[in-house]
Amino acid sequence: MHEKIIKAYFRGWENKDWSAVRSQLADGFTFTSPAPDDHISLEQFRAKCWNQAEHIQRFEFVRIAAGEQDAFALVHVITKEGRVIRNVEYFRFGGGKIESIEVFFGGTGQGF
């Protein structure tokens, strides 16, 4: 179930469809990254991050490992320019929605 939610979330980014992204996020959602973002709200997340959707061509899922209430996803973000950005994203779930995401930015993923 978690994998399906994660892939629907990323599909919204690929399709530049905020309502599809939003539909996967719980009320009270928070986002954390080294950008630095520390448990920022949904509104702050959208204001700060959504503009990045225009640069994304697609996502490749290297690995998704799910537990009872959480999951890790190793993801390659493929930009419109063909760059590969390798991220690990930690998802926490509640009520069938994503309650929080913590992103760890990585390198290119080349050579793996």
C-alpha positions as a Markdown table, in Angstrom:
| # | Residue | x | y | z |
|---|---|---|---|---|
| 1 | Met | 0.0 | 0.0 | 0.0 |
| 2 | His | 2.8 | 2.5 | 0.9 |
| 3 | Glu | 4.5 | 1.9 | -2.5 |
| 4 | Lys | 1.3 | 2.7 | -4.3 |
| 5 | Ile | 0.9 | 6.0 | -2.4 |
| 6 | Ile | 4.5 | 7.0 | -2.9 |
| 7 | Lys | 4.3 | 6.3 | -6.7 |
| 8 | Ala | 1.0 | 8.3 | -6.9 |
| 9 | Tyr | 2.7 | 11.2 | -5.1 |
| 10 | Phe | 5.6 | 11.2 | -7.5 |
| 11 | Arg | 3.3 | 10.9 | -10.5 |
| 12 | Gly | 1.7 | 14.2 | -9.5 |
| 13 | Trp | 5.2 | 15.8 | -9.7 |
| 14 | Glu | 5.8 | 14.3 | -13.1 |
| 15 | Asn | 2.4 | 15.4 | -14.4 |
| 16 | Lys | 2.8 | 18.9 | -12.8 |
| 17 | Asp | -0.5 | 18.3 | -11.0 |
| 18 | Trp | -0.5 | 19.8 | -7.5 |
| 19 | Ser | -3.9 | 18.4 | -6.7 |
| 20 | Ala | -2.6 | 14.9 | -7.3 |
| 21 | Val | 0.3 | 15.5 | -5.0 |
| 22 | Arg | -1.9 | 17.1 | -2.4 |
| 23 | Ser | -4.3 | 14.2 | -2.4 |
| 24 | Gln | -1.6 | 11.9 | -1.1 |
| 25 | Leu | -0.6 | 14.2 | 1.8 |
| 26 | Ala | -2.3 | 14.2 | 5.3 |
| 27 | Asp | -3.6 | 17.2 | 7.1 |
| 28 | Gly | -0.7 | 18.4 | 9.2 |
| 29 | Phe | 1.9 | 17.2 | 6.7 |
| 30 | Thr | 5.5 | 18.3 | 7.3 |
| 31 | Phe | 8.6 | 18.3 | 5.1 |
| 32 | Thr | 12.2 | 18.2 | 6.1 |
| 33 | Ser | 15.4 | 18.5 | 4.0 |
| 34 | Pro | 18.9 | 19.7 | 4.2 |
| 35 | Ala | 17.9 | 22.8 | 2.2 |
| 36 | Pro | 17.4 | 23.6 | 5.2 |
| 37 | Asp | 13.8 | 22.8 | 5.9 |
| 38 | Asp | 12.9 | 21.5 | 9.4 |
| 39 | His | 9.3 | 20.1 | 9.5 |
| 40 | Ile | 7.9 | 22.9 | 7.4 |
| 41 | Ser | 4.2 | 23.0 | 6.8 |
| 42 | Leu | 2.3 | 21.9 | 3.7 |
| 43 | Glu | 1.9 | 25.6 | 2.7 |
| 44 | Gln | 5.6 | 26.3 | 3.1 |
| 45 | Phe | 6.5 | 23.1 | 1.2 |
| 46 | Arg | 4.3 | 24.1 | -1.7 |
| 47 | Ala | 5.7 | 27.7 | -1.8 |
| 48 | Lys | 9.3 | 26.5 | -1.5 |
| 49 | Cys | 9.4 | 23.3 | -3.5 |
| 50 | Trp | 6.5 | 23.1 | -6.1 |
| 51 | Asn | 8.3 | 25.3 | -8.6 |
| 52 | Gln | 10.9 | 22.5 | -9.0 |
| 53 | Ala | 8.2 | 20.4 | -10.8 |
| 54 | Glu | 8.8 | 22.3 | -14.0 |
| 55 | His | 12.4 | 20.9 | -14.1 |
| 56 | Ile | 11.4 | 17.2 | -13.6 |
| 57 | Gln | 10.9 | 14.9 | -16.5 |
| 58 | Arg | 10.4 | 11.6 | -14.5 |
| 59 | Phe | 11.4 | 9.5 | -11.5 |
| 60 | Glu | 13.0 | 6.1 | -11.5 |
| 61 | Phe | 12.4 | 4.0 | -8.4 |
| 62 | Val | 15.6 | 2.2 | -7.5 |
| 63 | Arg | 14.2 | 0.7 | -4.3 |
| 64 | Ile | 11.2 | 1.2 | -2.0 |
| 65 | Ala | 11.4 | -0.5 | 1.4 |
| 66 | Ala | 8.2 | -0.3 | 3.5 |
| 67 | Gly | 7.5 | -0.9 | 7.2 |
| 68 | Glu | 4.2 | -0.7 | 9.1 |
| 69 | Gln | 3.9 | 3.1 | 9.2 |
| 70 | Asp | 6.9 | 4.2 | 7.2 |
| 71 | Ala | 9.0 | 3.6 | 4.0 |
| 72 | Phe | 12.3 | 4.6 | 2.4 |
| 73 | Ala | 12.5 | 5.3 | -1.3 |
| 74 | Leu | 15.7 | 5.5 | -3.2 |
| 75 | Val | 14.8 | 7.6 | -6.2 |
| 76 | His | 16.5 | 9.0 | -9.3 |
| 77 | Val | 15.0 | 12.3 | -10.3 |
| 78 | Ile | 15.5 | 12.7 | -14.0 |
| 79 | Thr | 15.5 | 16.4 | -15.1 |
| 80 | Lys | 14.3 | 17.8 | -18.4 |
| 81 | Glu | 18.0 | 18.4 | -19.1 |
| 82 | Gly | 18.8 | 14.7 | -18.6 |
| 83 | Arg | 20.6 | 15.2 | -15.2 |
| 84 | Val | 20.2 | 12.5 | -12.6 |
| 85 | Ile | 19.7 | 13.5 | -9.0 |
| 86 | Arg | 19.7 | 10.6 | -6.5 |
| 87 | Asn | 17.6 | 11.1 | -3.4 |
| 88 | Val | 16.6 | 9.0 | -0.4 |
| 89 | Glu | 13.2 | 10.0 | 0.9 |
| 90 | Tyr | 11.8 | 8.8 | 4.3 |
| 91 | Phe | 8.0 | 8.7 | 4.4 |
| 92 | Arg | 5.8 | 8.4 | 7.5 |
| 93 | Phe | 2.1 | 7.4 | 7.0 |
| 94 | Gly | -1.1 | 7.7 | 8.8 |
| 95 | Gly | -4.7 | 7.1 | 7.7 |
| 96 | Gly | -3.6 | 6.1 | 4.2 |
| 97 | Lys | -1.8 | 9.4 | 3.6 |
| 98 | Ile | 1.8 | 10.7 | 3.8 |
| 99 | Glu | 2.2 | 12.5 | 7.2 |
| 100 | Ser | 5.8 | 13.5 | 6.7 |
| 101 | Ile | 8.7 | 13.3 | 4.2 |
| 102 | Glu | 12.4 | 13.7 | 5.1 |
| 103 | Val | 14.6 | 14.1 | 2.0 |
| 104 | Phe | 18.3 | 13.3 | 1.9 |
| 105 | Phe | 19.9 | 14.8 | -1.3 |
| 106 | Gly | 22.4 | 12.7 | -3.1 |
| 107 | Gly | 24.7 | 12.7 | -6.0 |
| 108 | Thr | 24.1 | 11.6 | -9.6 |
| 109 | Gly | 23.6 | 7.9 | -8.9 |
| 110 | Gln | 26.0 | 7.1 | -11.7 |
| 111 | Gly | 28.2 | 4.0 | -11.3 |
| 112 | Phe | 25.7 | 2.2 | -9.1 |
